[in-house]
Amino acid sequence: MKNKHLFGLSVLFAVLPFLTGCWMAVAAGAGAYGGYKMKEKGYTVQSPITKKKNSEKESD
């Protein structure tokens, strides 16, 4: 019984580093899906980095 428990823990610790990328992919997919659903309901996203318009550029 103790050997099975020890073996299970060692397998878990061996596989855990490989699963971290999967969780990041799941989180990115959930964020993308949430953004898609918000876009369907009419919300818009504004980029924090915007290009200056030509009229503002000419006045400087």
Helices and strands as residue ranges (DSSP letters): H 2-40, H 54-59
